[in-house]
Amino acid sequence: MRQFSTLKVDWFKFRKIILDIIFPIRCVGCQKEGRWICERCWVGLKLYNYSLCPICGLESKNGSVCGYCQKLTSLDGLSVILEKNNLSQKLIHFVKYNFVVDILTVLKPQFIEYFKINPWWRDFFVLVPVPLHRRRLLERGFNQSQLIAQIISEIKGNKINPKLLQKIKYNHHQVGLSADKRRSNIIDSFRVSFDLKEDYHQTIVIVDDVYTTGSTMEECARVLKEAGYQKVWGLVLIRG
């Protein structure tokens, strides 16, 4: 076991060295060397300062689902940390497809500021990252949703239950698919692990990187609600 653990650590170190060679540290916004986000481009990272129903877009308290849309979704609300723009989209792309996970740590000050201006957040919320299928996890080597949850936990102390949801279906990537195809692609992809259950009265917060059509978040919320959880929110870096 020790030999395997050592090999595993060495592999990740080796991969990081290779990635540093292929993708040297340059500002994602302007390509200036030295930092992933230079001081000039940092001002372009705006916090999401809207409280909107995630379904219809009408103004709502803290991003909760409005009364008109409650029958249309299993989500109770959605929190969004960063405003969508060219820079924030590039950052997420670098994390997911160029495997530059250090960028998420760089964003930690934005997380801190977000929670300062959102006092409704509670430290007893349970964070549940959107899971990856085992095959996808082996391909990528990390789950960006879990890394985001870990940063939130470091700041606010929330418990993370990374295995409450399990991905049981290997899907094609959602990028580029229409809303209808996204929904059909993701349906029946998740299940709840009852061996790792939480108090059904506890607020569960599904954590992901992007909310585009909401199909992934909705499917996760649906299986959680069907399992008996009464309050299910979502939290994402940006809303597509």
C-alpha positions in Angstrom: 0.0 0.0 0.0 2.8 2.4 0.8 4.5 1.8 -2.5 1.2 2.4 -4.3 0.6 5.7 -2.4 4.1 6.9 -3.2 3.7 6.1 -6.9 0.3 7.9 -6.8 1.8 11.1 -5.3 4.8 11.0 -7.6 2.5 10.7 -10.6 0.5 13.8 -9.6 3.8 15.7 -9.1 5.0 14.5 -12.5 1.7 15.5 -14.2 1.9 19.0 -12.5 5.5 19.4 -13.9 4.3 18.4 -17.4 1.3 20.8 -17.2 3.6 23.6 -16.0 5.7 23.1 -19.1 2.8 22.8 -21.5 0.8 25.6 -19.8 3.2 28.0 -18.2 1.7 30.4 -15.7 0.2 33.3 -17.7 -2.8 35.4 -17.0 -5.8 33.8 -18.4 -7.2 37.2 -19.4 -4.2 38.9 -21.1 -1.4 36.3 -21.2 1.0 38.3 -19.0 3.5 35.9 -17.4 3.7 35.2 -13.7 0.1 34.9 -12.4 -3.1 33.1 -13.5 -5.0 36.4 -13.1 -2.9 39.6 -13.2 -3.8 42.6 -11.1 -5.2 44.4 -14.2 -7.5 41.5 -15.1 -8.5 40.8 -11.5 -10.9 43.7 -11.6 -12.8 41.9 -14.3 -13.9 39.2 -11.9 -17.2 40.5 -10.7 -19.4 38.9 -8.0 -22.8 37.9 -9.0 -25.0 40.5 -7.3 -28.4 39.3 -8.4 -31.1 37.4 -6.6 -33.1 35.7 -9.3 -35.3 32.7 -9.6 -33.2 30.1 -11.4 -36.1 29.0 -13.5 -37.8 32.1 -14.8 -35.3 34.8 -13.9 -37.7 36.9 -11.8 -36.3 38.7 -8.7 -36.5 36.5 -5.7 -35.1 36.4 -2.1 -31.5 35.0 -2.1 -32.0 33.3 -5.4 -34.8 31.1 -4.2 -37.3 29.5 -6.7 -40.3 31.8 -7.0 -43.8 30.6 -6.1 -44.8 30.3 -9.8 -41.9 27.9 -10.6 -42.0 25.7 -7.5 -44.0 23.0 -9.3 -41.5 23.0 -12.2 -38.4 22.1 -10.4 -36.9 20.1 -7.5 -34.5 22.9 -6.6 -35.4 25.3 -3.9 -32.9 27.9 -5.1 -29.6 28.7 -6.7 -26.6 30.7 -5.5 -24.1 32.0 -8.1 -20.7 33.3 -7.0 -19.2 35.0 -10.1 -20.8 37.1 -12.9 -20.5 35.4 -16.3 -18.0 37.1 -18.6 -15.2 36.1 -21.0 -12.7 35.9 -18.1 -14.7 33.8 -15.7 -15.6 31.4 -18.6 -11.9 31.1 -19.6 -11.0 30.3 -15.9 -13.5 27.4 -15.7 -12.3 26.1 -19.1 -8.7 26.1 -17.9 -9.7 24.1 -14.8 -11.8 21.5 -16.6 -10.0 21.0 -19.8 -6.4 22.2 -19.2 -6.4 20.7 -15.7 -5.1 23.9 -14.1 -6.8 23.3 -10.7 -4.6 26.0 -9.0 -6.9 28.6 -10.5 -9.6 27.6 -8.1 -7.3 28.4 -5.1 -6.6 31.8 -6.8 -10.3 32.5 -6.7 -10.6 32.0 -2.9 -10.7 35.8 -2.1 -13.8 36.0 -4.4 -15.4 33.2 -2.4 -14.7 35.0 0.8 -16.1 38.3 -0.4 -19.2 36.5 -1.7 -20.0 35.0 1.7 -19.5 38.3 3.4 -22.3 39.9 1.3 -24.5 36.9 1.6 -25.2 36.5 5.4 -28.1 34.1 4.8 -25.6 31.3 4.3 -25.4 28.8 7.2 -22.5 26.7 8.4 -24.8 23.7 8.9 -25.6 23.4 5.2 -24.3 20.1 3.8 -22.2 20.4 0.6 -22.8 17.7 -2.0 -20.5 18.1 -5.1 -22.0 16.9 -8.4 -20.2 13.6 -8.9 -18.3 12.3 -11.9 -18.6 8.9 -13.3 -15.6 6.7 -12.2 -14.4 6.6 -15.8 -14.6 10.4 -16.2 -12.8 10.8 -12.9 -10.0 8.6 -14.1 -9.8 10.5 -17.3 -9.6 13.9 -15.6 -7.9 13.0 -12.3 -10.1 15.3 -10.2 -13.6 16.5 -9.7 -13.7 20.3 -10.0 -17.1 20.4 -8.1 -15.5 18.7 -5.1 -12.6 21.2 -5.2 -15.0 24.1 -5.2 -16.8 22.5 -2.2 -13.5 22.1 -0.4 -12.8 25.8 -0.7 -16.2 26.7 0.6 -15.7 24.3 3.5 -12.4 25.9 4.4 -14.0 29.4 4.5 -17.3 28.6 6.1 -16.8 25.2 7.8 -19.6 23.4 6.0 -19.5 19.6 6.0 -18.9 18.0 2.6 -20.6 14.7 1.8 -18.8 13.8 -1.5 -20.5 10.4 -1.9 -24.1 11.1 -1.1 -24.7 11.3 -4.8 -23.2 8.8 -7.2 -22.9 9.0 -10.9 -24.0 5.7 -12.4 -24.2 6.5 -16.0 -21.3 7.6 -18.3 -22.6 10.4 -20.4 -21.3 12.3 -23.4 -20.2 15.8 -22.6 -23.1 18.3 -22.2 -21.2 21.1 -24.0 -22.8 22.0 -27.3 -26.0 20.1 -26.7 -29.4 21.7 -26.9 -31.5 22.1 -23.7 -33.6 19.1 -24.6 -30.7 16.9 -25.4 -29.0 17.9 -22.2 -32.0 16.8 -20.2 -32.3 13.4 -22.0 -28.5 12.9 -21.8 -28.4 13.3 -18.0 -31.6 11.6 -17.0 -31.3 8.6 -14.6 -27.5 9.3 -14.3 -27.4 9.7 -10.5 -28.5 7.8 -7.4 -28.4 8.5 -3.7 -26.2 6.4 -1.4 -28.3 5.7 1.6 -25.3 4.3 3.5 -24.0 7.9 3.6 -27.4 9.7 4.2 -27.8 13.0 6.0 -30.6 14.2 8.2 -33.6 14.6 5.8 -34.4 17.9 7.4 -31.0 19.3 6.7 -30.4 21.7 3.8 -28.4 20.0 1.0 -26.4 22.3 -1.3 -25.4 20.7 -4.6 -22.1 22.2 -5.8 -21.1 22.5 -9.4 -19.0 24.8 -11.6 -21.5 26.0 -14.2 -25.3 26.2 -14.4 -26.3 26.5 -18.1 -29.7 24.9 -18.7 -29.9 23.5 -15.2 -30.4 19.9 -16.4 -27.6 18.4 -14.3 -28.5 20.4 -11.2 -32.2 19.5 -11.7 -31.5 15.8 -12.0 -29.4 15.8 -8.9 -32.1 17.7 -7.0 -34.8 15.3 -8.3 -33.2 12.2 -7.0 -32.4 13.8 -3.6 -36.0 15.0 -3.2 -37.3 11.5 -4.2 -34.9 10.1 -1.5 -36.6 12.2 1.1 -34.5 15.4 1.4 -36.7 18.3 1.9 -34.5 21.3 1.1 -32.1 21.2 -1.8 -30.3 24.2 -3.1 -27.6 24.6 -5.8 -24.4 26.6 -5.8 -22.2 27.3 -8.8 -19.3 29.5 -9.8 -21.1 31.0 -12.8 -24.5 30.8 -14.5 -24.2 30.2 -18.2 
